[in-house]
Amino acid sequence: MRRRDFIALLGGTAANWPLVTGAQPSARPVVGFLGAGSPGSDGFRATAVRQGLAEAGYVEGRDITIEYRWAEDRYERLPALAAELAHRNVDVIVAIGGNTTALAAKSATATIPIVFEIGGDPIELGLVASLSRPGGNITGVTFLVGTLTAKQFEILHETVPKAALVGFLLNPANADAEIKTKDALAGAAAVGQKLVVVPARTDSELEAAFVSLVQRRAGALVISA
């Protein structure tokens, strides 16, 4: 199978890679799908991958096999799930669900091709060497949503100009939580607003975060992408 076919399903382009496969020549190639969410919340992403593969001529169950690994929104599970796929020696890993998923896949293998879909800067995260020449065994697409942080605070300031204190809600388990916090602090400072960062990993922590925002009389809230 050609790496270009997998990149096409996510909208990226790249050169061909030699694929590492442990299966017999007659066996169907195996795609490892690594998702941060669950089939319920992120099933549409898996559907999009299957559709893209089908458009490239690879139908699940006929031409290829897809092995799914879902973290169920528990980021700490991603490294072990990625390692499972690497141990299975799949032909390619499709890492969907953000920066932490991509980094988990990258840490699991240096030989199996990886295609990621993220919202951060892949160079800053250490995923690729450059946008034009990713290098190594990993490539993909990014929406660079982090660059929109300053604009978020500009719009928020225009909408709620009297909000002296703004809350910033994020999951500290996310791989780029530190980068996002830095961008948020800079964005708030640029419009003269004070920022309070409220972390939340679980439902109970999320509830506590909102209680804290109310107690501190935050006038608005920005939610990390």
C-alpha positions as CSV (number, residue, x, y, z in Angstrom):
1,M,0.0,0.0,0.0
2,R,1.2,3.5,-0.7
3,R,1.5,6.1,2.0
4,R,0.1,8.7,-0.3
5,D,-3.3,7.0,-0.3
6,F,-3.5,7.4,3.5
7,I,-2.4,11.0,3.4
8,A,-5.1,11.8,0.9
9,L,-7.8,10.8,3.2
10,L,-6.8,13.5,5.6
11,G,-6.2,16.2,3.0
12,G,-2.4,16.2,3.2
13,T,0.3,15.3,0.6
14,A,3.6,13.5,1.1
15,A,6.1,11.3,-0.6
16,N,6.0,7.5,-0.5
17,W,7.4,5.6,2.5
18,P,8.5,2.0,2.7
19,L,5.8,0.3,4.8
20,V,6.7,-2.1,7.5
21,T,4.3,-5.1,7.6
22,G,4.3,-8.3,9.5
23,A,1.5,-9.9,7.6
24,Q,1.8,-12.5,4.8
25,P,1.7,-11.1,1.2
26,S,-1.9,-12.5,0.7
27,A,-3.2,-11.0,4.0
28,R,-5.2,-7.7,4.0
29,P,-3.1,-4.7,5.1
30,V,-4.0,-3.5,8.5
31,V,-4.8,0.2,9.4
32,G,-4.4,1.1,13.1
33,F,-6.9,3.7,14.2
34,L,-5.9,5.5,17.4
35,G,-8.6,7.8,18.8
36,A,-8.7,10.0,21.9
37,G,-12.4,9.9,22.2
38,S,-15.0,7.1,22.0
39,P,-17.1,5.5,19.2
40,G,-20.0,7.6,20.5
41,S,-18.4,11.0,20.6
42,D,-15.9,10.6,17.7
43,G,-17.5,7.9,15.6
44,F,-17.9,10.5,12.8
45,R,-14.1,10.7,12.6
46,A,-13.8,7.0,12.0
47,T,-16.5,7.2,9.4
48,A,-14.6,9.9,7.6
49,V,-11.4,7.8,7.6
50,R,-13.3,4.8,6.1
51,Q,-14.9,7.1,3.5
52,G,-11.5,8.5,2.5
53,L,-10.0,5.0,2.3
54,A,-12.9,3.8,0.2
55,E,-12.5,6.7,-2.2
56,A,-8.8,5.6,-2.6
57,G,-10.0,2.1,-3.4
58,Y,-9.6,0.5,0.0
59,V,-12.8,-0.8,1.5
60,E,-12.8,-2.1,5.1
61,G,-13.4,-5.8,5.3
62,R,-12.6,-6.3,1.6
63,D,-9.3,-4.7,0.9
64,I,-8.1,-3.7,4.4
65,T,-8.6,-4.4,8.0
66,I,-9.0,-1.6,10.5
67,E,-8.1,-2.1,14.2
68,Y,-9.6,0.5,16.5
69,R,-8.2,1.7,19.7
70,W,-10.3,4.3,21.7
71,A,-9.0,6.1,24.8
72,E,-12.5,7.1,25.9
73,D,-11.3,10.6,26.6
74,R,-8.6,9.4,29.0
75,Y,-5.4,10.8,27.6
76,E,-3.3,8.6,29.9
77,R,-4.5,5.5,28.0
78,L,-3.1,6.7,24.7
79,P,0.5,5.5,25.0
80,A,-0.5,2.0,25.9
81,L,-3.1,1.9,23.1
82,A,-0.5,3.2,20.6
83,A,2.0,0.6,21.8
84,E,-0.6,-2.1,21.2
85,L,-1.0,-1.1,17.6
86,A,2.8,-0.9,17.1
87,H,3.2,-4.4,18.6
88,R,0.5,-5.6,16.2
89,N,2.8,-4.2,13.5
90,V,0.0,-2.5,11.6
91,D,0.8,-1.0,8.2
92,V,-0.1,2.5,9.2
93,I,-1.4,4.3,12.2
94,V,-4.1,7.0,11.8
95,A,-3.9,9.2,15.0
96,I,-7.1,11.2,15.4
97,G,-8.1,13.4,18.3
98,G,-5.4,16.0,18.9
99,N,-1.8,16.6,19.8
100,T,-1.7,14.0,22.6
101,T,-2.8,11.3,20.3
102,A,-0.2,12.1,17.7
103,L,2.6,12.3,20.3
104,A,1.5,8.9,21.7
105,A,1.7,7.3,18.2
106,K,5.1,8.9,17.6
107,S,6.5,7.6,20.8
108,A,5.2,4.1,20.1
109,T,7.1,3.6,16.8
110,A,9.8,5.1,14.6
111,T,9.1,2.8,11.7
112,I,5.4,2.4,11.1
113,P,4.0,5.3,9.1
114,I,1.8,7.6,11.1
115,V,-0.8,10.1,9.8
116,F,-2.0,12.6,12.3
117,E,-4.8,15.3,12.6
118,I,-4.1,18.0,15.1
119,G,-4.8,21.6,16.0
120,G,-1.4,22.6,17.2
121,D,1.9,23.4,15.6
122,P,3.6,20.1,14.7
123,I,7.0,21.7,14.6
124,E,6.7,23.2,18.1
125,L,5.3,19.9,19.4
126,G,8.3,18.0,18.0
127,L,6.2,15.9,15.7
128,V,7.9,16.9,12.4
129,A,11.1,18.7,11.3
130,S,9.3,21.1,9.0
131,L,5.9,21.6,7.3
132,S,7.3,21.0,3.8
133,R,9.6,18.1,4.8
134,P,8.2,16.3,7.8
135,G,10.9,13.7,7.9
136,G,10.9,10.4,9.8
137,N,7.8,8.2,9.7
138,I,5.1,10.8,10.5
139,T,3.1,13.4,8.7
140,G,-0.5,14.7,8.6
141,V,-2.6,17.8,8.8
142,T,-2.9,20.6,11.3
143,F,-5.5,23.4,11.7
144,L,-3.2,25.6,13.8
145,V,-6.1,26.6,16.1
146,G,-3.5,27.9,18.6
147,T,-2.9,30.9,16.4
148,L,-6.5,32.0,16.9
149,T,-6.1,32.5,20.7
150,A,-5.2,36.2,20.4
151,K,-8.3,36.7,18.2
152,Q,-10.5,34.9,20.6
153,F,-9.5,37.4,23.3
154,E,-10.0,40.3,21.0
155,I,-13.6,39.2,20.2
156,L,-14.3,38.5,23.8
157,H,-13.1,41.9,24.8
158,E,-15.3,43.5,22.2
159,T,-18.3,41.4,23.3
160,V,-17.8,41.8,27.1
161,P,-15.6,44.9,27.5
162,K,-16.3,45.1,31.3
163,A,-15.0,41.7,32.1
164,A,-11.9,42.5,34.0
165,L,-11.2,38.8,34.9
166,V,-11.4,36.0,32.3
167,G,-11.3,32.3,32.9
168,F,-9.4,29.9,30.7
169,L,-10.5,26.3,30.9
170,L,-8.2,23.5,29.7
171,N,-7.3,19.9,30.2
172,P,-3.8,19.9,31.8
173,A,-3.3,16.3,30.5
174,N,-3.2,17.7,26.9
175,A,0.3,17.6,25.5
176,D,0.3,21.3,24.6
177,A,-1.4,22.6,27.7
178,E,1.6,24.7,28.6
179,I,1.8,26.2,25.1
180,K,-2.0,27.0,25.2
181,T,-1.7,28.6,28.6
182,K,1.2,30.8,27.4
183,D,-0.8,31.9,24.3
184,A,-3.9,32.6,26.5
185,L,-1.9,34.7,29.0
186,A,-0.5,36.8,26.1
187,G,-3.9,37.1,24.5
188,A,-5.5,38.4,27.7
189,A,-2.6,40.8,28.4
190,A,-2.9,42.3,24.9
191,V,-6.5,43.5,25.6
192,G,-5.8,44.4,29.2
193,Q,-7.7,41.6,30.9
194,K,-6.5,39.4,33.8
195,L,-6.6,35.7,33.3
196,V,-7.3,32.8,35.7
197,V,-6.5,29.4,34.4
198,V,-8.8,26.6,35.6
199,P,-7.7,23.0,34.8
200,A,-10.1,20.1,34.5
201,R,-9.3,16.5,33.7
202,T,-12.5,14.8,34.8
203,D,-16.2,15.6,35.3
204,S,-15.7,16.3,39.0
205,E,-12.8,18.6,38.3
206,L,-14.9,20.4,35.6
207,E,-17.6,21.1,38.1
208,A,-15.1,22.4,40.6
209,A,-13.6,24.6,37.9
210,F,-16.9,26.4,37.3
211,V,-17.4,26.8,41.0
212,S,-14.0,28.4,41.2
213,L,-14.9,30.8,38.3
214,V,-18.1,31.9,40.0
215,Q,-16.3,32.5,43.3
216,R,-13.6,34.6,41.6
217,R,-16.3,36.5,39.8
218,A,-14.9,35.9,36.3
219,G,-16.8,37.9,33.8
220,A,-16.2,35.6,30.8
221,L,-14.7,32.2,29.9
222,V,-12.5,31.0,27.1
223,I,-12.4,27.2,26.5
224,S,-9.2,25.7,25.2
225,A,-9.6,24.0,21.8
